Amino acid sequence: MQRDIRNKYKRISKVQLKKLRRKRWRATFIFSIRVMLVMTVLMGCVPFFVFGKELAGSSASGPASEIIASPTETDPNQETEPIHTIPETKQETETASDKQEQLESAAPTEAPQDGEAKKQPSFIDPSKPMIAFTFDDGPYTKVDGRILNVLENHGGRATFFVVGSRVGDYKETLKRIYDSGSEIGNHTYSHKNLQKLDAGSIVSQVEATNDAVEAVIGQRPKLVRVPYGAYRGQVSDAVRYPMIQWNVDTRDWESKNKDAVLNSILSNAKDGNIILMHDLYPSTAEAFEEAIPLLIERGFQLVTVSELYASKGIPLEAGNVYFNVK
Ligand code: NI
């Protein structure tokens, strides 16, 4: 009997021992798994502690990543590449790659005058030929800087029809355009075909751009260039500004070829012409740099659109469309 009990206890204790060992082993196993999990989480977080938001931005994908990655203003040397490039007649993707921006040269400030340009021209001779160059889809420092250098070196001006959504990223460039006496026009806020929008949306596309420009230079543009030249339908009623078209299309966005653009400019240089170009392409700046000294030599005056019409004595009226002065 006694022996039986002892045996029984022995047997039980062996079973219990096994159970105990099994329990311990399981506890150790679970503990190590937990430790590994905690370590993994901590390791995963380290880069975020080190790199912060930048990492979150660069690792994201899709449209949101573009928003995170898109630079903000303030430093003109870090301005964005062109966001779109929707040329006047055909959709196209922007391929500008050179990120080197030109340094802004701040022009001396003067008290703003009423009107389209800060500095009024010293003198425009109505008896001499004049051309109004127009640049759409900017601002864009890299190209505008070169265009403005040429204009300033030759005492000329041009008209820059800016896209409202870009203005905040190119404040310094916008100021420089204005300070140099060139004219800033309105190319709508997000470069949509206005013929496809209702009247309310057209008004807000135009006014939001004027608001954006006014916030930077303190003046509202007086002229509108509708995207794609689409002024028909209800557009002329909804756009309460003169709509400026062109009669010479260099198709610079299409060729992106300096010689082609240069040839177009030189062969169409005629008194009263309005020439369409886009300040998004280095080839456009190159062509302009070569063309301007030649045009000056030929006796042309480089004027803004408002100056062109004022010099010819033609009033610019809201809702009307203008192509050139004959
Ligand atoms: Ni455009």
Residues whose N, C-alpha, C, O or C-beta is under 5 A from the ligand:
A	BS01	NI	I86 P87 E88 D136 D137 P227
